[in-house]
Amino acid sequence: MRKPLLLALALIALPSLAFDQAQVMQPAALADVRSVHIVPVAVELPAAARRGDRRGDAPRPVAVRDAEAKAAELTAALRRGFAKDFTVVDAPGPGVLVIETTLTRLEASRPTMADYHREPGLGFESVYAGGAAVDVRMTRDGSDIAVLKDRYVGSFSDGSPRIGVWQDTDRAFSQWSRQLPVWVAQPETASR
């Protein structure tokens, strides 16, 4: 009974473990963050697999308008997440932590219009393990503070039915909007 409790406490105390990669250049700059500026999320997706390419690791196509919409959703989610414990400002300024996020991968849980365009005979009941990946760069007063990278991929074994087209991606956005503010608020763990 004692070991699971200790493990749970360790996981709560180490939010830096929440990201695949975390590089902190100036941990002291995270110590007194009160205000953040969330830059609109950028999109830099890899080229999609060509029609007929059946490699499992090649990304599926994502329409530009879908990518832009998902970037706007992630921007809004991050602003809501940071607004709980920080002052979210509209522009960078002295002492303001600037959060620059780039979507580097988007994977739908169900077929998108881009999928149907690539494979016209695709069934609407198709289901995928969707997800997303991000690179997050933090700066303050023009200096690089930290860089985080993370990728979330849904799992068919999680028992969750894939109803929404972007369900796993939305789950990733929700997770990042909760974890990133906690990570910034605990700079002592960020420096490890």
URBEL-V438304 format. One record per residue. RES is the residue in one letter. SS is DSSP state (H for helix, E for strand, - for the rest). OMEGA is omega in radians with two decimals (NA if undefined). D_LAST is the distance of its C-alpha to the last C-alpha in Angstrom with 2 decimals. Layout:
{{RES	SS	OMEGA	D_LAST} {RES	SS	OMEGA	D_LAST}}
This chain:
{{M	-	-3.08	27.73} {R	H	-3.11	25.00} {K	H	3.11	22.64} {P	H	3.12	22.64} {L	H	3.11	21.97} {L	H	3.11	18.92} {L	H	3.12	17.62} {A	H	3.11	18.41} {L	H	3.12	16.68} {A	H	-3.14	13.41} {L	H	3.11	13.75} {I	H	-3.07	14.66} {A	H	-3.08	11.77} {L	-	-3.13	9.11} {P	H	3.12	10.58} {S	H	3.09	8.01} {L	H	-3.09	9.82} {A	H	-3.10	12.91} {F	-	-3.13	12.91} {D	-	3.13	13.92} {Q	E	3.09	11.94} {A	E	3.09	9.39} {Q	E	-3.13	9.39} {V	E	-3.13	8.65} {M	-	-3.10	11.22} {Q	-	-3.10	11.69} {P	H	-3.14	9.26} {A	H	-3.13	12.27} {A	H	3.10	14.49} {L	H	-3.00	13.07} {A	-	-3.03	13.88} {D	-	-3.12	17.55} {V	-	3.08	18.24} {R	-	-3.08	21.61} {S	E	3.09	23.23} {V	E	3.02	22.40} {H	E	3.12	24.66} {I	E	3.09	24.61} {V	-	3.09	26.29} {P	-	-3.05	28.60} {V	-	3.09	26.97} {A	E	3.14	28.13} {V	E	3.06	29.33} {E	-	-3.08	29.02} {L	-	3.07	30.18} {P	-	3.12	31.16} {A	-	-3.14	34.89} {A	-	3.08	36.38} {A	-	3.10	38.23} {R	-	3.12	41.88} {R	-	3.12	44.57} {G	-	3.11	45.34} {D	-	-3.04	42.04} {R	-	3.10	40.98} {R	-	-3.10	37.70} {G	-	-3.08	35.27} {D	-	-3.14	32.22} {A	-	-3.13	33.99} {P	-	3.04	33.21} {R	-	-3.11	36.03} {P	-	3.06	37.56} {V	-	3.12	36.42} {A	-	-3.13	38.95} {V	H	-3.11	38.01} {R	H	3.06	38.98} {D	H	-3.14	36.82} {A	H	3.13	33.76} {E	H	3.12	34.50} {A	H	3.13	35.04} {K	H	3.09	31.77} {A	H	3.11	29.93} {A	H	3.10	31.72} {E	H	3.12	30.82} {L	H	3.08	27.08} {T	H	3.14	27.40} {A	H	3.13	29.25} {A	H	3.12	26.82} {L	H	3.11	23.84} {R	H	3.10	26.05} {R	H	-3.13	27.02} {G	H	-3.13	23.49} {F	H	-3.10	22.34} {A	H	-3.14	25.71} {K	-	-3.05	25.00} {D	-	-3.09	22.49} {F	-	2.99	22.82} {T	E	3.12	25.87} {V	E	-3.10	26.40} {V	-	-3.08	28.42} {D	-	-3.11	30.74} {A	-	3.07	29.82} {P	-	3.12	27.07} {G	-	3.14	27.62} {P	-	3.10	26.27} {G	-	-3.11	22.98} {V	-	3.06	22.88} {L	E	-3.12	19.83} {V	E	-3.13	21.39} {I	E	3.10	20.32} {E	E	-3.08	21.96} {T	E	3.09	22.05} {T	E	3.02	23.97} {L	E	-3.12	25.42} {T	E	3.09	25.43} {R	E	3.04	27.14} {L	E	3.14	29.50} {E	E	-3.12	31.21} {A	-	3.11	33.89} {S	-	3.12	34.61} {R	E	-3.14	38.34} {P	-	3.06	40.52} {T	-	3.09	40.51} {M	H	3.10	43.48} {A	H	3.08	41.92} {D	H	-3.14	41.93} {Y	H	3.11	45.57} {H	H	-3.13	46.49} {R	H	-3.13	45.09} {E	-	-3.04	46.61} {P	-	-3.13	49.59} {G	-	-3.11	50.35} {L	-	-3.14	46.94} {G	-	-3.13	47.37} {F	-	3.14	45.94} {E	-	3.10	44.83} {S	-	-3.12	42.30} {V	E	-3.14	38.79} {Y	-	2.94	35.52} {A	-	-3.09	31.89} {G	-	3.12	30.72} {G	E	-3.12	27.40} {A	E	3.05	25.56} {A	E	-3.13	22.71} {V	E	2.89	21.05} {D	E	-3.14	19.25} {V	E	3.10	17.81} {R	E	3.13	17.65} {M	E	3.08	16.87} {T	E	3.08	18.72} {R	E	-3.12	19.80} {D	-	3.08	22.89} {G	-	-3.13	23.17} {S	E	3.06	19.80} {D	E	-3.12	17.24} {I	E	-3.08	14.08} {A	E	3.04	12.35} {V	E	3.11	13.74} {L	E	3.04	13.47} {K	E	3.11	15.85} {D	E	3.06	17.24} {R	E	3.08	20.52} {Y	E	3.07	22.37} {V	E	3.10	25.47} {G	-	-3.12	27.82} {S	-	3.09	29.29} {F	H	-3.11	32.92} {S	H	-3.14	32.07} {D	H	3.08	30.55} {G	-	-3.11	34.13} {S	-	3.10	34.02} {P	-	3.14	37.12} {R	-	-3.10	36.64} {I	-	-3.10	38.96} {G	-	-3.14	37.50} {V	-	-3.08	37.32} {W	-	-3.02	33.72} {Q	H	-3.13	32.64} {D	H	3.09	29.50} {T	H	3.11	28.51} {D	H	3.09	29.07} {R	H	3.09	26.91} {A	H	-3.14	24.02} {F	H	3.12	24.69} {S	H	3.14	24.75} {Q	H	-3.12	21.44} {W	H	-3.13	19.72} {S	H	3.05	21.59} {R	H	-3.02	20.16} {Q	H	-3.06	16.51} {L	H	3.09	15.94} {P	H	3.11	17.12} {V	H	3.13	15.02} {W	H	3.14	11.82} {V	H	-3.10	13.17} {A	H	-3.11	14.28} {Q	-	-3.07	11.03} {P	H	3.13	9.07} {E	H	3.09	7.37} {T	H	-3.14	5.56} {A	H	-3.08	5.57} {S	-	-3.12	3.82} {R	-	NA	0.00}}
